[in-house]
């Protein structure tokens, strides 16, 4: 009898622990989704701030927007040291398909050491434009180093760039950063991008890979925050 009782008690403990674990997982997923929604909202605002800049010396060339094959937005990158040092941020990436439509955004992390833009201990907004098929394909690598395989350059801005209708966009990736209220071209050599796989699964509530989201159209249910972000992108 004692043996049977012990088994019943053990089974009850296992069931209780499973229930607690399930609740913890559900709570983690809910928090991840909430953070992703906030990230998409801030990314949309950062992108709008860049492309809607009305100052003639701070405008982004429309030709660059029209030719971009992918866009990455990191609305908050924290800088841990003055000058060169560790940096980390979260953002989103979307890819323009052959039909001209943008893919649902995938969640990404960015980390870096020696960036060329010394801005001290503060946060920065980053926007990256991927201009070639090769640079876009690099996004599905486990860790993609900016300025490694793909050529990287500070993004052109201002009246001279806009006036040059035959502007030669030779770099594979153009990068911009917002500091002290204004965007400017920035060098990000050595920064590394990687997909946030677990949060992508939580956000889309499906077992989808970065490839599935950006290239295969397998993100069947696109949350409203992601749709709002996509609506802000250039045609």
C-alpha positions as a Markdown table, in Angstrom:
| # | Residue | x | y | z |
|---|---|---|---|---|
| 1 | Unk | 0.0 | 0.0 | 0.0 |
| 2 | Unk | 2.8 | 2.4 | 0.9 |
| 3 | Unk | 4.4 | 1.7 | -2.4 |
| 4 | Unk | 1.2 | 2.6 | -4.2 |
| 5 | Unk | 0.8 | 5.8 | -2.2 |
| 6 | Unk | 4.4 | 6.9 | -3.0 |
| 7 | Unk | 3.7 | 6.4 | -6.7 |
| 8 | Unk | 0.6 | 8.5 | -6.5 |
| 9 | Unk | 2.4 | 11.2 | -4.7 |
| 10 | Unk | 5.3 | 11.1 | -7.2 |
| 11 | Unk | 2.9 | 11.3 | -10.1 |
| 12 | Unk | 1.1 | 14.3 | -8.5 |
| 13 | Unk | 4.4 | 16.1 | -8.1 |
| 14 | Unk | 5.3 | 15.5 | -11.7 |
| 15 | Unk | 2.0 | 16.8 | -12.9 |
| 16 | Unk | 2.2 | 19.8 | -10.7 |
| 17 | Unk | 5.7 | 20.6 | -11.9 |
| 18 | Unk | 4.7 | 20.2 | -15.5 |
| 19 | Unk | 1.8 | 22.6 | -15.0 |
| 20 | Unk | 4.1 | 25.2 | -13.4 |
| 21 | Unk | 6.6 | 24.7 | -16.2 |
| 22 | Unk | 3.9 | 25.2 | -18.8 |
| 23 | Unk | 2.7 | 28.4 | -17.2 |
| 24 | Unk | 6.3 | 29.7 | -17.1 |
| 25 | Unk | 6.8 | 28.9 | -20.8 |
| 26 | Unk | 3.5 | 30.6 | -21.6 |
| 27 | Unk | 4.5 | 33.7 | -19.5 |
| 28 | Unk | 7.9 | 33.9 | -21.3 |
| 29 | Unk | 6.2 | 33.6 | -24.7 |
| 30 | Unk | 3.7 | 36.4 | -23.8 |
| 31 | Unk | 6.6 | 38.7 | -22.7 |
| 32 | Unk | 8.6 | 38.0 | -25.9 |
| 33 | Unk | 5.6 | 38.8 | -28.1 |
| 34 | Unk | 5.0 | 42.0 | -26.2 |
| 35 | Unk | 8.6 | 43.1 | -26.6 |
| 36 | Unk | 8.5 | 42.2 | -30.3 |
| 37 | Unk | 5.4 | 44.4 | -30.8 |
| 38 | Unk | 7.2 | 47.3 | -29.0 |
| 39 | Unk | 10.3 | 46.7 | -31.2 |
| 40 | Unk | 8.2 | 46.8 | -34.4 |
| 41 | Unk | 6.5 | 50.1 | -33.3 |
| 42 | Unk | 9.9 | 51.7 | -32.5 |
| 43 | Unk | 11.5 | 50.4 | -35.7 |
| 44 | Unk | 8.6 | 51.9 | -37.7 |
| 45 | Unk | 9.2 | 55.3 | -36.0 |
| 46 | Unk | 13.0 | 55.2 | -36.6 |
| 47 | Unk | 12.5 | 54.4 | -40.3 |
| 48 | Unk | 10.0 | 57.1 | -40.7 |
| 49 | Unk | 12.3 | 59.6 | -39.0 |
| 50 | Unk | 15.0 | 58.8 | -41.5 |
| 51 | Unk | 13.1 | 58.7 | -44.8 |
| 52 | Unk | 10.9 | 61.7 | -44.0 |
| 53 | Unk | 13.8 | 64.0 | -43.1 |
| 54 | Unk | 12.9 | 67.3 | -44.8 |
| 55 | Unk | 16.2 | 69.2 | -44.3 |
| 56 | Unk | 17.9 | 69.3 | -47.7 |
| 57 | Unk | 21.3 | 68.4 | -46.3 |
| 58 | Unk | 20.0 | 65.4 | -44.4 |
| 59 | Unk | 17.7 | 63.8 | -46.9 |
| 60 | Unk | 18.2 | 60.2 | -48.1 |
| 61 | Unk | 18.4 | 59.6 | -51.9 |
| 62 | Unk | 15.2 | 58.3 | -53.3 |
| 63 | Unk | 17.2 | 56.2 | -55.7 |
| 64 | Unk | 18.6 | 54.3 | -52.8 |
| 65 | Unk | 15.2 | 53.6 | -51.4 |
| 66 | Unk | 13.9 | 52.4 | -54.7 |
| 67 | Unk | 16.8 | 50.0 | -55.3 |
| 68 | Unk | 17.1 | 48.5 | -51.8 |
| 69 | Unk | 16.6 | 44.8 | -51.6 |
| 70 | Unk | 16.4 | 44.5 | -47.9 |
| 71 | Unk | 16.1 | 46.9 | -44.9 |
| 72 | Unk | 17.2 | 46.4 | -41.3 |
| 73 | Unk | 16.2 | 48.8 | -38.5 |
| 74 | Unk | 17.6 | 48.7 | -35.0 |
| 75 | Unk | 15.8 | 51.4 | -33.0 |
| 76 | Unk | 18.0 | 51.1 | -29.9 |
| 77 | Unk | 21.7 | 50.0 | -29.9 |
| 78 | Unk | 23.3 | 50.4 | -26.5 |
| 79 | Unk | 27.0 | 51.5 | -26.4 |
| 80 | Unk | 28.8 | 50.2 | -23.4 |
| 81 | Unk | 31.9 | 52.3 | -23.6 |
| 82 | Unk | 33.2 | 55.7 | -24.8 |
| 83 | Unk | 34.9 | 55.3 | -28.1 |
| 84 | Unk | 35.4 | 51.7 | -29.2 |
| 85 | Unk | 33.7 | 49.2 | -27.1 |
| 86 | Unk | 30.9 | 46.6 | -26.9 |
| 87 | Unk | 27.5 | 47.4 | -28.4 |
| 88 | Unk | 24.3 | 45.4 | -28.6 |
| 89 | Unk | 20.8 | 46.0 | -29.9 |
| 90 | Unk | 17.7 | 44.3 | -31.3 |
| 91 | Unk | 15.9 | 45.1 | -34.5 |
| 92 | Unk | 14.0 | 43.8 | -37.5 |
| 93 | Unk | 14.9 | 42.9 | -41.1 |
| 94 | Unk | 12.6 | 42.7 | -44.1 |
| 95 | Unk | 13.4 | 41.6 | -47.7 |
| 96 | Unk | 11.9 | 42.9 | -50.9 |
| 97 | Unk | 10.6 | 40.0 | -53.1 |
| 98 | Unk | 10.7 | 39.6 | -56.9 |
| 99 | Unk | 7.1 | 41.1 | -57.0 |
| 100 | Unk | 8.3 | 44.3 | -55.2 |
| 101 | Unk | 6.5 | 43.4 | -52.0 |
| 102 | Unk | 8.2 | 43.4 | -48.6 |
| 103 | Unk | 8.4 | 40.2 | -46.5 |
| 104 | Unk | 7.2 | 40.0 | -42.9 |
| 105 | Unk | 10.0 | 41.3 | -40.6 |
| 106 | Unk | 12.3 | 38.9 | -38.9 |
| 107 | Unk | 13.7 | 39.7 | -35.5 |
| 108 | Unk | 17.5 | 40.2 | -35.4 |
| 109 | Unk | 20.3 | 41.0 | -32.9 |
| 110 | Unk | 23.3 | 43.1 | -33.6 |
| 111 | Unk | 26.6 | 43.1 | -31.7 |
| 112 | Unk | 29.8 | 44.8 | -32.4 |
| 113 | Unk | 33.2 | 45.9 | -31.3 |
| 114 | Unk | 35.2 | 48.4 | -33.3 |
| 115 | Unk | 32.7 | 50.6 | -35.1 |
| 116 | Unk | 34.0 | 53.7 | -36.8 |
| 117 | Unk | 31.5 | 56.0 | -35.2 |
| 118 | Unk | 32.6 | 57.0 | -31.6 |
| 119 | Unk | 29.5 | 58.3 | -29.8 |
| 120 | Unk | 30.2 | 57.4 | -26.2 |
| 121 | Unk | 28.0 | 55.6 | -23.7 |
| 122 | Unk | 24.5 | 56.1 | -25.1 |
| 123 | Unk | 22.0 | 54.5 | -27.4 |
| 124 | Unk | 21.8 | 54.9 | -31.2 |
| 125 | Unk | 19.2 | 54.2 | -33.9 |
| 126 | Unk | 20.5 | 52.3 | -36.9 |
| 127 | Unk | 19.1 | 51.7 | -40.4 |
| 128 | Unk | 20.8 | 49.5 | -43.0 |
| 129 | Unk | 20.0 | 49.2 | -46.7 |
| 130 | Unk | 21.0 | 45.9 | -48.5 |
| 131 | Unk | 21.5 | 46.6 | -52.2 |
| 132 | Unk | 22.6 | 43.3 | -53.7 |
| 133 | Unk | 21.4 | 39.7 | -53.8 |
| 134 | Unk | 24.6 | 38.5 | -52.2 |
| 135 | Unk | 24.2 | 40.8 | -49.1 |
| 136 | Unk | 20.6 | 39.7 | -48.7 |
| 137 | Unk | 21.4 | 36.0 | -48.8 |
| 138 | Unk | 24.0 | 36.6 | -46.1 |
| 139 | Unk | 21.1 | 37.4 | -43.7 |
| 140 | Unk | 20.3 | 33.7 | -43.3 |
| 141 | Unk | 23.8 | 32.8 | -42.1 |
| 142 | Unk | 24.0 | 32.0 | -38.4 |
| 143 | Unk | 26.2 | 35.1 | -37.8 |
| 144 | Unk | 26.7 | 37.7 | -40.5 |
| 145 | Unk | 29.6 | 40.2 | -40.1 |
| 146 | Unk | 29.0 | 43.6 | -41.7 |
| 147 | Unk | 31.9 | 44.6 | -43.9 |
| 148 | Unk | 33.0 | 41.0 | -44.1 |
| 149 | Unk | 31.7 | 39.3 | -47.3 |
| 150 | Unk | 29.5 | 42.2 | -48.1 |
| 151 | Unk | 30.9 | 45.6 | -48.8 |
| 152 | Unk | 29.7 | 48.3 | -46.4 |
| 153 | Unk | 29.7 | 52.1 | -46.7 |
| 154 | Unk | 28.2 | 55.1 | -44.8 |
| 155 | Unk | 25.0 | 56.0 | -46.5 |
| 156 | Unk | 24.9 | 59.1 | -48.8 |
| 157 | Unk | 22.8 | 62.1 | -47.7 |
| 158 | Unk | 22.0 | 65.6 | -48.8 |
| 159 | Unk | 21.2 | 67.7 | -51.8 |
| 160 | Unk | 24.3 | 66.6 | -53.8 |
| 161 | Unk | 23.4 | 62.9 | -53.5 |
| 162 | Unk | 19.7 | 63.5 | -54.3 |
| 163 | Unk | 20.7 | 65.7 | -57.3 |
| 164 | Unk | 22.9 | 62.9 | -58.8 |
| 165 | Unk | 20.2 | 61.0 | -60.5 |
| 166 | Unk | 22.8 | 58.7 | -61.9 |
| 167 | Unk | 24.3 | 58.1 | -58.4 |
| 168 | Unk | 26.5 | 55.0 | -58.4 |
| 169 | Unk | 25.3 | 52.9 | -55.5 |
| 170 | Unk | 28.3 | 50.6 | -55.6 |
| 171 | Unk | 28.3 | 49.4 | -51.9 |
| 172 | Unk | 26.5 | 46.2 | -51.0 |
| 173 | Unk | 25.2 | 47.7 | -47.8 |
| 174 | Unk | 24.6 | 51.4 | -46.8 |
| 175 | Unk | 24.3 | 52.3 | -43.1 |
| 176 | Unk | 22.9 | 55.2 | -41.2 |
| 177 | Unk | 22.8 | 56.2 | -37.5 |
| 178 | Unk | 20.9 | 58.7 | -35.5 |
| 179 | Unk | 22.7 | 60.6 | -32.9 |
| 180 | Unk | 21.8 | 63.9 | -31.2 |
| 181 | Unk | 18.5 | 64.0 | -33.2 |
| 182 | Unk | 20.0 | 63.7 | -36.7 |
| 183 | Unk | 20.7 | 60.8 | -39.0 |
| 184 | Unk | 24.1 | 60.5 | -40.7 |
| 185 | Unk | 26.1 | 57.9 | -42.6 |
| 186 | Unk | 28.1 | 55.6 | -40.4 |
| 187 | Unk | 30.7 | 52.9 | -40.7 |
| 188 | Unk | 29.8 | 49.7 | -38.9 |
| 189 | Unk | 32.8 | 47.5 | -39.8 |
| 190 | Unk | 32.9 | 44.4 | -37.7 |
| 191 | Unk | 29.3 | 44.5 | -36.3 |
| 192 | Unk | 27.6 | 41.1 | -36.4 |
| 193 | Unk | 24.0 | 40.4 | -37.1 |
| 194 | Unk | 22.2 | 37.2 | -36.2 |
| 195 | Unk | 18.5 | 36.1 | -36.3 |
| 196 | Unk | 16.7 | 35.9 | -32.9 |
| 197 | Unk | 15.3 | 32.4 | -33.7 |
| 198 | Unk | 13.4 | 31.7 | -30.5 |
| 199 | Unk | 11.7 | 35.1 | -30.5 |
| 200 | Unk | 10.8 | 34.8 | -34.2 |
| 201 | Unk | 9.0 | 31.5 | -33.3 |
| 202 | Unk | 7.2 | 33.1 | -30.4 |
| 203 | Unk | 6.2 | 36.2 | -32.4 |
| 204 | Unk | 4.8 | 34.3 | -35.3 |
| 205 | Unk | 3.4 | 31.5 | -33.1 |
| 206 | Unk | 4.9 | 28.9 | -35.5 |
| 207 | Unk | 8.1 | 26.9 | -36.0 |
| 208 | Unk | 9.5 | 29.1 | -38.7 |
| 209 | Unk | 13.1 | 29.8 | -39.7 |
| 210 | Unk | 14.6 | 33.1 | -40.8 |
| 211 | Unk | 14.5 | 31.6 | -44.4 |
| 212 | Unk | 10.8 | 30.9 | -44.0 |
| 213 | Unk | 9.9 | 34.4 | -42.9 |
| 214 | Unk | 12.1 | 36.4 | -45.3 |
| 215 | Unk | 12.1 | 34.3 | -48.4 |
| 216 | Unk | 9.6 | 31.4 | -48.3 |
| 217 | Unk | 6.4 | 33.2 | -47.3 |
| 218 | Unk | 5.7 | 30.8 | -44.5 |
| 219 | Unk | 4.8 | 33.3 | -41.8 |
| 220 | Unk | 1.1 | 32.6 | -42.3 |
| 221 | Unk | -0.2 | 34.9 | -39.5 |
| 222 | Unk | 1.5 | 38.3 | -39.6 |
| 223 | Unk | 0.8 | 40.3 | -36.4 |
| 224 | Unk | -0.6 | 43.8 | -36.7 |
| 225 | Unk | 2.6 | 45.5 | -35.5 |
| 226 | Unk | 4.5 | 43.8 | -38.3 |
| 227 | Unk | 1.9 | 44.9 | -40.8 |
| 228 | Unk | 2.2 | 48.5 | -39.6 |
| 229 | Unk | 5.9 | 48.3 | -40.0 |
| 230 | Unk | 5.7 | 46.9 | -43.5 |
| 231 | Unk | 3.2 | 49.7 | -44.5 |
| 232 | Unk | 5.9 | 52.3 | -43.7 |
| 233 | Unk | 8.3 | 50.9 | -46.2 |
| 234 | Unk | 8.9 | 52.3 | -49.7 |
| 235 | Unk | 7.0 | 51.0 | -52.7 |
